[in-house]
Amino acid sequence: MSYRVQIQPAGIEFLVQANETILEAALKHGIDFPHRCRQGVCTSCVCRLRSGEVRYNAPEPLSDIDKAQNFTYGCLAYPLTDLVLHHPFIRA
Ligand code: FES
């Protein structure tokens, strides 16, 4: 099972398998997706979720502020649906 992920505003699209993180899939597709720690600490991979649903392995990394802002950690999030994400520094 795979899901289509679109990154705005660049308009990049790629497929993410259900068992891989958004970051893993982006790097596999050659996308210059910002990241450093891959552990939910540095926040360089954080996108805004515009539509769709993701899941995290426990413990969920999101604070109440993250949830209120629809922040999504690309390095830890697995898609549950097709997604539209926003990250201002990802370029086509
Ligand atoms: S790569 Fe550091 S929080 Fe995701």
Backbone and ligand atoms as CSV (ligand in chain L), in Angstrom:
chain,resi,resn,atom,element,x,y,z
A,1,MET,N,N,0.859,-1.197,0.000
A,1,MET,CA,C,0.000,0.000,0.000
A,1,MET,C,C,0.887,1.236,0.000
A,2,SER,N,N,0.578,2.187,-0.854
A,2,SER,CA,C,1.356,3.427,-0.881
A,2,SER,C,C,0.402,4.619,-0.962
A,3,TYR,N,N,0.943,5.755,-0.550
A,3,TYR,CA,C,0.151,6.981,-0.518
A,3,TYR,C,C,0.893,8.069,-1.278
A,4,ARG,N,N,0.121,8.952,-1.902
A,4,ARG,CA,C,0.699,10.056,-2.659
A,4,ARG,C,C,0.863,11.253,-1.709
A,5,VAL,N,N,2.071,11.806,-1.685
A,5,VAL,CA,C,2.354,12.969,-0.840
A,5,VAL,C,C,2.723,14.138,-1.740
A,6,GLN,N,N,2.063,15.254,-1.528
A,6,GLN,CA,C,2.401,16.476,-2.253
A,6,GLN,C,C,2.996,17.468,-1.262
A,7,ILE,N,N,4.098,18.116,-1.679
A,7,ILE,CA,C,4.722,19.154,-0.851
A,7,ILE,C,C,4.456,20.506,-1.489
A,8,GLN,N,N,3.817,21.379,-0.751
A,8,GLN,CA,C,3.593,22.749,-1.218
A,8,GLN,C,C,4.613,23.665,-0.541
A,9,PRO,N,N,5.004,24.820,-1.087
A,9,PRO,CA,C,4.499,25.353,-2.355
A,9,PRO,C,C,5.241,24.831,-3.585
A,10,ALA,N,N,6.236,23.934,-3.408
A,10,ALA,CA,C,7.035,23.497,-4.552
A,10,ALA,C,C,6.228,22.649,-5.536
A,11,GLY,N,N,5.169,22.003,-5.067
A,11,GLY,CA,C,4.360,21.166,-5.957
A,11,GLY,C,C,4.973,19.806,-6.226
A,12,ILE,N,N,5.935,19.393,-5.404
A,12,ILE,CA,C,6.575,18.086,-5.561
A,12,ILE,C,C,5.608,16.991,-5.109
A,13,GLU,N,N,5.580,15.881,-5.853
A,13,GLU,CA,C,4.767,14.734,-5.438
A,13,GLU,C,C,5.615,13.484,-5.460
A,14,PHE,N,N,5.370,12.605,-4.500
A,14,PHE,CA,C,6.069,11.319,-4.474
A,14,PHE,C,C,5.206,10.326,-3.712
A,15,LEU,N,N,5.565,9.044,-3.870
A,15,LEU,CA,C,4.814,7.986,-3.200
A,15,LEU,C,C,5.541,7.559,-1.938
A,16,VAL,N,N,4.764,7.299,-0.883
A,16,VAL,CA,C,5.305,6.811,0.385
A,16,VAL,C,C,4.627,5.482,0.690
A,17,GLN,N,N,5.434,4.461,0.939
A,17,GLN,CA,C,4.870,3.170,1.339
A,17,GLN,C,C,4.331,3.285,2.768
A,18,ALA,N,N,3.358,2.460,3.111
A,18,ALA,CA,C,2.724,2.551,4.429
A,18,ALA,C,C,3.719,2.307,5.565
A,19,ASN,N,N,4.803,1.573,5.271
A,19,ASN,CA,C,5.754,1.226,6.339
A,19,ASN,C,C,7.010,2.083,6.315
A,20,GLU,N,N,7.000,3.197,5.585
A,20,GLU,CA,C,8.170,4.088,5.591
A,20,GLU,C,C,7.733,5.493,5.970
A,21,THR,N,N,8.693,6.235,6.555
A,21,THR,CA,C,8.367,7.603,6.953
A,21,THR,C,C,8.367,8.512,5.717
A,22,ILE,N,N,7.767,9.653,5.889
A,22,ILE,CA,C,7.743,10.632,4.799
A,22,ILE,C,C,9.172,11.001,4.404
A,23,LEU,N,N,10.037,11.192,5.390
A,23,LEU,CA,C,11.434,11.560,5.100
A,23,LEU,C,C,12.148,10.438,4.341
A,24,GLU,N,N,11.995,9.201,4.785
A,24,GLU,CA,C,12.664,8.085,4.104
A,24,GLU,C,C,12.251,8.040,2.634
A,25,ALA,N,N,10.959,8.192,2.376
A,25,ALA,CA,C,10.472,8.125,0.998
A,25,ALA,C,C,10.984,9.310,0.186
A,26,ALA,N,N,10.980,10.489,0.777
A,26,ALA,CA,C,11.446,11.683,0.054
A,26,ALA,C,C,12.910,11.525,-0.350
A,27,LEU,N,N,13.743,11.059,0.558
A,27,LEU,CA,C,15.165,10.894,0.258
A,27,LEU,C,C,15.359,9.817,-0.816
A,28,LYS,N,N,14.556,8.754,-0.742
A,28,LYS,CA,C,14.624,7.687,-1.749
A,28,LYS,C,C,14.311,8.231,-3.140
A,29,HIS,N,N,13.443,9.238,-3.198
A,29,HIS,CA,C,13.061,9.830,-4.479
A,29,HIS,C,C,13.968,11.001,-4.866
A,30,GLY,N,N,15.056,11.204,-4.126
A,30,GLY,CA,C,16.018,12.246,-4.489
A,30,GLY,C,C,15.588,13.650,-4.140
A,31,ILE,N,N,14.621,13.780,-3.241
A,31,ILE,CA,C,14.136,15.103,-2.845
A,31,ILE,C,C,15.001,15.637,-1.715
A,32,ASP,N,N,15.377,16.898,-1.821
A,32,ASP,CA,C,16.232,17.533,-0.818
A,32,ASP,C,C,15.351,17.968,0.359
A,33,PHE,N,N,14.976,16.988,1.175
A,33,PHE,CA,C,14.044,17.210,2.283
A,33,PHE,C,C,14.868,17.553,3.526
A,34,PRO,N,N,14.678,18.718,4.130
A,34,PRO,CA,C,15.505,19.119,5.274
A,34,PRO,C,C,15.420,18.117,6.423
A,35,HIS,N,N,16.567,17.758,6.971
A,35,HIS,CA,C,16.593,16.844,8.120
A,35,HIS,C,C,17.972,16.892,8.764
A,36,ARG,N,N,18.013,16.520,10.012
A,36,ARG,CA,C,19.292,16.357,10.722
A,36,ARG,C,C,19.211,15.142,11.652
A,37,CYS,N,N,18.391,15.238,12.714
A,37,CYS,CA,C,18.465,14.233,13.786
A,37,CYS,C,C,17.725,12.933,13.470
A,38,ARG,N,N,16.667,13.009,12.685
A,38,ARG,CA,C,15.778,11.857,12.411
A,38,ARG,C,C,15.166,11.272,13.682
A,39,GLN,N,N,15.043,12.075,14.721
A,39,GLN,CA,C,14.518,11.587,16.001
A,39,GLN,C,C,13.450,12.504,16.589
A,40,GLY,N,N,12.952,13.461,15.818
A,40,GLY,CA,C,11.928,14.352,16.337
A,40,GLY,C,C,12.444,15.415,17.275
A,41,VAL,N,N,13.726,15.768,17.156
A,41,VAL,CA,C,14.334,16.731,18.073
A,41,VAL,C,C,14.649,18.069,17.388
A,42,CYS,N,N,15.280,18.030,16.222
A,42,CYS,CA,C,15.826,19.263,15.619
A,42,CYS,C,C,14.755,20.124,14.946
A,43,THR,N,N,13.650,19.564,14.565
A,43,THR,CA,C,12.497,20.196,13.901
A,43,THR,C,C,12.770,20.623,12.449
A,44,SER,N,N,13.921,20.296,11.890
A,44,SER,CA,C,14.189,20.739,10.512
A,44,SER,C,C,13.249,20.082,9.501
A,45,CYS,N,N,12.711,18.924,9.812
A,45,CYS,CA,C,11.826,18.202,8.879
A,45,CYS,C,C,10.351,18.539,9.079
A,46,VAL,N,N,10.049,19.424,10.011
A,46,VAL,CA,C,8.641,19.654,10.364
A,46,VAL,C,C,7.906,20.396,9.253
A,47,CYS,N,N,6.785,19.811,8.830
A,47,CYS,CA,C,5.907,20.392,7.812
A,47,CYS,C,C,4.573,20.723,8.472
A,48,ARG,N,N,3.783,21.519,7.773
A,48,ARG,CA,C,2.386,21.699,8.181
A,48,ARG,C,C,1.524,20.735,7.377
A,49,LEU,N,N,0.656,20.027,8.062
A,49,LEU,CA,C,-0.255,19.096,7.401
A,49,LEU,C,C,-1.460,19.881,6.893
A,50,ARG,N,N,-1.586,19.957,5.566
A,50,ARG,CA,C,-2.711,20.682,4.955
A,50,ARG,C,C,-3.913,19.762,4.766
A,51,SER,N,N,-3.657,18.505,4.430
A,51,SER,CA,C,-4.757,17.547,4.360
A,51,SER,C,C,-4.210,16.136,4.496
A,52,GLY,N,N,-5.058,15.258,4.999
A,52,GLY,CA,C,-4.686,13.864,5.192
A,52,GLY,C,C,-4.406,13.555,6.649
A,53,GLU,N,N,-3.967,12.309,6.851
A,53,GLU,CA,C,-3.737,11.813,8.225
A,53,GLU,C,C,-2.433,11.047,8.281
A,54,VAL,N,N,-1.717,11.195,9.390
A,54,VAL,CA,C,-0.480,10.440,9.613
A,54,VAL,C,C,-0.580,9.738,10.964
A,55,ARG,N,N,0.336,8.769,11.163
A,55,ARG,CA,C,0.432,8.124,12.462
A,55,ARG,C,C,1.895,8.146,12.893
A,56,TYR,N,N,2.116,7.960,14.186
A,56,TYR,CA,C,3.461,7.884,14.755
A,56,TYR,C,C,3.553,6.616,15.581
A,57,ASN,N,N,4.760,6.059,15.645
A,57,ASN,CA,C,4.996,5.004,16.621
A,57,ASN,C,C,5.023,5.656,17.994
A,58,ALA,N,N,4.588,4.918,19.016
A,58,ALA,CA,C,4.573,5.485,20.370
A,58,ALA,C,C,6.006,5.686,20.859
A,59,PRO,N,N,6.287,6.698,21.669
A,59,PRO,CA,C,5.354,7.742,22.078
A,59,PRO,C,C,5.217,8.805,20.992
A,60,GLU,N,N,3.997,9.299,20.815
A,60,GLU,CA,C,3.758,10.331,19.815
A,60,GLU,C,C,4.575,11.579,20.149
A,61,PRO,N,N,5.276,12.142,19.159
A,61,PRO,CA,C,6.179,13.263,19.449
A,61,PRO,C,C,5.502,14.626,19.543
A,62,LEU,N,N,4.218,14.723,19.231
A,62,LEU,CA,C,3.600,16.039,19.091
A,62,LEU,C,C,3.196,16.649,20.425
A,63,SER,N,N,3.590,17.905,20.634
A,63,SER,CA,C,3.116,18.670,21.783
A,63,SER,C,C,1.734,19.234,21.452
A,64,ASP,N,N,1.092,19.822,22.438
A,64,ASP,CA,C,-0.199,20.464,22.183
A,64,ASP,C,C,-0.053,21.592,21.169
A,65,ILE,N,N,1.057,22.308,21.236
A,65,ILE,CA,C,1.302,23.399,20.268
A,65,ILE,C,C,1.475,22.825,18.873
A,66,ASP,N,N,2.240,21.732,18.763
A,66,ASP,CA,C,2.405,21.087,17.452
A,66,ASP,C,C,1.045,20.724,16.867
A,67,LYS,N,N,0.184,20.135,17.690
A,67,LYS,CA,C,-1.136,19.705,17.205
A,67,LYS,C,C,-1.974,20.907,16.775
A,68,ALA,N,N,-1.919,21.969,17.558
A,68,ALA,CA,C,-2.710,23.156,17.230
A,68,ALA,C,C,-2.262,23.777,15.910
A,69,GLN,N,N,-0.970,23.623,15.596
A,69,GLN,CA,C,-0.414,24.207,14.358
A,69,GLN,C,C,-0.427,23.221,13.196
A,70,ASN,N,N,-0.935,21.997,13.418
A,70,ASN,CA,C,-0.896,20.933,12.393
A,70,ASN,C,C,0.529,20.598,11.972
A,71,PHE,N,N,1.481,20.661,12.886
A,71,PHE,CA,C,2.853,20.305,12.564
A,71,PHE,C,C,2.974,18.790,12.427
A,72,THR,N,N,3.793,18.377,11.473
A,72,THR,CA,C,4.020,16.960,11.179
A,72,THR,C,C,5.515,16.724,11.051
A,73,TYR,N,N,6.023,15.729,11.779
A,73,TYR,CA,C,7.456,15.424,11.749
A,73,TYR,C,C,7.728,14.431,10.622
A,74,GLY,N,N,8.347,14.928,9.562
A,74,GLY,CA,C,8.612,14.072,8.402
A,74,GLY,C,C,9.459,12.860,8.729
A,75,CYS,N,N,10.346,12.995,9.701
A,75,CYS,CA,C,11.261,11.895,10.034
A,75,CYS,C,C,10.576,10.799,10.849
A,76,LEU,N,N,9.396,11.055,11.395
A,76,LEU,CA,C,8.741,10.090,12.275
A,76,LEU,C,C,7.339,9.702,11.809
A,77,ALA,N,N,6.774,10.446,10.870
A,77,ALA,CA,C,5.372,10.259,10.487
A,77,ALA,C,C,5.229,9.247,9.367
A,78,TYR,N,N,4.243,8.353,9.527
A,78,TYR,CA,C,3.861,7.383,8.506
A,78,TYR,C,C,2.496,7.788,7.978
A,79,PRO,N,N,2.304,7.797,6.659
A,79,PRO,CA,C,1.014,8.221,6.124
A,79,PRO,C,C,-0.085,7.185,6.386
A,80,LEU,N,N,-1.279,7.683,6.641
A,80,LEU,CA,C,-2.469,6.822,6.713
A,80,LEU,C,C,-3.400,7.078,5.527
A,81,THR,N,N,-3.129,8.192,4.829
A,81,THR,CA,C,-3.926,8.595,3.659
A,81,THR,C,C,-2.980,9.338,2.710
A,82,ASP,N,N,-3.469,9.723,1.539
A,82,ASP,CA,C,-2.726,10.679,0.725
A,82,ASP,C,C,-2.587,11.959,1.542
A,83,LEU,N,N,-1.483,12.698,1.307
A,83,LEU,CA,C,-1.197,13.873,2.136
A,83,LEU,C,C,-0.876,15.091,1.279
A,84,VAL,N,N,-1.226,16.252,1.794
A,84,VAL,CA,C,-0.689,17.516,1.287
A,84,VAL,C,C,0.012,18.176,2.456
A,85,LEU,N,N,1.312,18.430,2.280
A,85,LEU,CA,C,2.142,19.036,3.317
A,85,LEU,C,C,2.683,20.362,2.823
A,86,HIS,N,N,3.023,21.237,3.775
A,86,HIS,CA,C,3.648,22.514,3.417
A,86,HIS,C,C,4.969,22.616,4.147
A,87,HIS,N,N,6.042,22.844,3.379
A,87,HIS,CA,C,7.367,23.119,3.946
A,87,HIS,C,C,8.004,24.200,3.096
A,88,PRO,N,N,8.289,25.375,3.651
A,88,PRO,CA,C,8.722,26.510,2.831
A,88,PRO,C,C,10.094,26.338,2.227
A,89,PHE,N,N,10.919,25.427,2.714
A,89,PHE,CA,C,12.307,25.347,2.246
A,89,PHE,C,C,12.581,24.175,1.318
A,90,ILE,N,N,11.545,23.413,0.977
A,90,ILE,CA,C,11.739,22.315,0.025
A,90,ILE,C,C,11.475,22.852,-1.377
A,91,ARG,N,N,12.478,22.659,-2.242
A,91,ARG,CA,C,12.393,23.190,-3.602
A,91,ARG,C,C,12.310,22.053,-4.612
A,92,ALA,N,N,11.654,22.354,-5.727
A,92,ALA,CA,C,11.540,21.364,-6.808
A,92,ALA,C,C,12.891,21.169,-7.488
L,1,FES,S1,S,14.971,15.300,11.334
L,1,FES,FE1,FE,15.092,16.275,13.259
L,1,FES,S2,S,13.009,16.405,13.921
L,1,FES,FE2,FE,12.935,15.300,12.060
